[in-house]
């Protein structure tokens, strides 16, 4: 015996289904837009160069102190960009060339370290003082615990690092970071007209640091350096 089955679908049910379908599409599109915005936001943050040097971007630069990649007054600028590394493994300071300060100007990265040489030039007519400051903009998975920043200032080398997490003291052969956000803060006094200061900045992950563990794998750090006519106190 054949049985017939009938399903009654009311107008209200059809309306609900259509409404649910529309809402689902709208939610999906909103999520897609949000994901796209987040992606481009992160892309801008982490792909616009992991190390930049800027000079008095919010000031009038009345003293005429400039940056120069090659040390000439003809190519002076207010901002420089160093080439970053897509991947950086931990190394020892002993693996970095002893003459890294003399290997040209601009970016001259080595295996697993960033190296950048530039000049600060006084194109004005008066003696000035200036500060140079390196900030840690972001540190994913606390990579900065094993970070090393080596600065050659007119050939004089100083290595900076975060304090030992166990003792709170400076790591061997280093000068402690100023704070969690400020790695380096130094002053150059009596910078004469026509004078040029040469800087080489080297950045790497120190494998001999006690805090250099497997927990840092997959981490990332972003840095920038400012050169200012005077120290901005609110950054302390």
N, C-alpha and C positions, 0 to 999 in steps of 0.2 A: 504494500500500500504506500503510495507516494504522499509524502508530507510536504507541505509548503510552509516556509518560514518567512515572516515579514518583519522588517525593522522599521519602526516609525521614527523618523527624524523630524523634529520640530524646527520651526524657523529660528527659535531661540538658540538651539544647539548649533545650527549652522552659523549663526551670528557669533557665538562664542568661539567656535573653531577659527573663523576668519580673524576675529579680534586677537586670539592667541597667536595666530600665524604672523599677524602684523607686528605685534609686540615683540615676538621672538626675533624678527628681522631687524627691528629698531635696536634692540639690545645688542644683537650681534654686530651691527654697524657701529654702535657706540663703543663697544669693546675694541673693535678693529681700529677705530680712530684713536682711542686711548693708548693702545699698544703701539701704534705708529708714532704718536707724539713722544711716548716714553723712549722708544727706540732712537729717534732722531735726537732727543735731548741727551741720552747717554752717548750717542755717537759724537755729538759736538763736544761733550765734556772730555771724552777719552781719546779723541782722535784729532784734536786741534793742537797737538804737540804737548808732550809731557814735560817740557822744560822750556820756559820762555824768560827772556830778560827784558825788563821794561824800565823806562826812566820818566819819572814825574808826569805820568799820564794825566793827572788831575791838577797839575800846576801850570803856571805860565812859563816855566823854565827861564826865569829872568836872568839866571847866572850863565846861561849858554853852555851847560854841561851836557854832552851827548854821548851816545854809544856809537861804536864803529867796529865792524867785523874785521876789517883789515888794518885799522889804525890810521887811516887817512882822514883828513878833515873834509875831503870832498864827498865822502860817503857816510856822513854822520846821520844818525837816526835816533828815534825814541824807543824803538822796540826791535828785538832780535829773536829769532826762533831757532832752536837747536833741534836736530833730528833725533827722534826717540828710537828706542828699540822695541820691536814687537815682542821679543822674548829676552829675558835676562836671567841667567843661572847664577848661582853664588860663586864667587871667586875669592882669591886672596889678594890683598894689596900688593903682594910680592909678584903677582902675575902681570901687573900693570907696568908698562915701559917706564924706566926711570926718566926718560927724556920726553914724556908725554906733554910737557909744557912747551916743548920746542918742535912739535909736529905740525906746524902750519897754523892757520887761523880758521875760524868757523868750526863746523862739525868735523871731528876726526875720531869717531867712535872706534872702539876696539871690540874684541870678543867679550861680550857680556859686560860692557861698561860704556857709559856715555861720556864723551869728552868734547868740550867746546871752549874755544879760545876767542876772546874779543877784547876790545879796548874801551875805556872811559876816557873821553877827551875834553879838555877845557878850551872851548872855542870863544870864550869871553875875554874880558879885559881886567878881571879882578881875581884875587885869591879867594878860594871857597873851600868849605868843608863839605863832604858828602858821606852818606851812609850807604852801605850795601847790605841787603837783607834777603835771605832765602826762606821762603815759606813752604810748608807742606800743605798743599791744598786738599789732598785726600790720600788716605792710606787704607787700602783694602786688605783685610786679614793681618793687620798690624805689621806690614812689611817694613815700616820705618824702624822697627826694633833692631833690625840688622843692617839698616841703611848706612852707607858711608858717603860723605861729601868731602871731597878734597879740593881745596882752592889754592891755586898759585896766584899770589898778588905780587906782581913785579918780581917773580922768581922765588918768593918766600912761600913755602908750603905749610898749610894748616889742614889737618884732617878733623872733621866734625862727625859726631855720632850721638845717638840717644844714650842716656846713662844706662848702666847695667841694671836690669830689672830686679836683680837679687840684692845688690849692694847699694844701688842708688848713686854709685860713683861713676866717674868717666871711664870709658873703656880704655885699655892700654894704648897710649900714643895718640889719643884724641882729645878734642875739646868738646864739652857737653853741648847738646842742643840747648837753645835758650828756653824753649818750652815745647809742648806737643805740637804747636802750630808753627813756631818759628825755629828753624834749624840754625841759621847763621844771622848775626847782627854785628857788624863792625863799622868803624868810622875811619875815613881817610881825612886827615887834616892838612891844611895849607896846600891845596891843589892849585898850582900856579897856572897863569894863562899860557896856553900853548903846550901844556904838559899832557902826557899820555900815560895812563896806567894800564898795564897788560894783565888780564885775568885768564886763567884756565880753570874751568870747573870740571871735575870728574865725579861721576856718580856710579856706585855699584852696590851690590849686596855682598857683605863680608861673610864668607863662609866660616871664618874662625870665630865669629861672634857667638857667644853662648846662646843667644836668642835666635840664631839661625837654625830653625828646625823644620821638619816636614810640614808643620802647620802653616808655613808661609807659602806653600805651593799654591799657585793660582792667584796669588795676591797681585796688587798693582799699587803704584804710588805716582802721584802727580805733584810736580814742583814748579815754582816760578821764583824769579829773582827780581828784586826792585833796587834801583839806584835812586836815591833821593837827596835833594839839597840839604834836607834836614830830617831828623828822625820823626816819624809820625807816632806820637806817644800812645794813641789809642790802639795801636797794634801790639803793645806790650802785653 
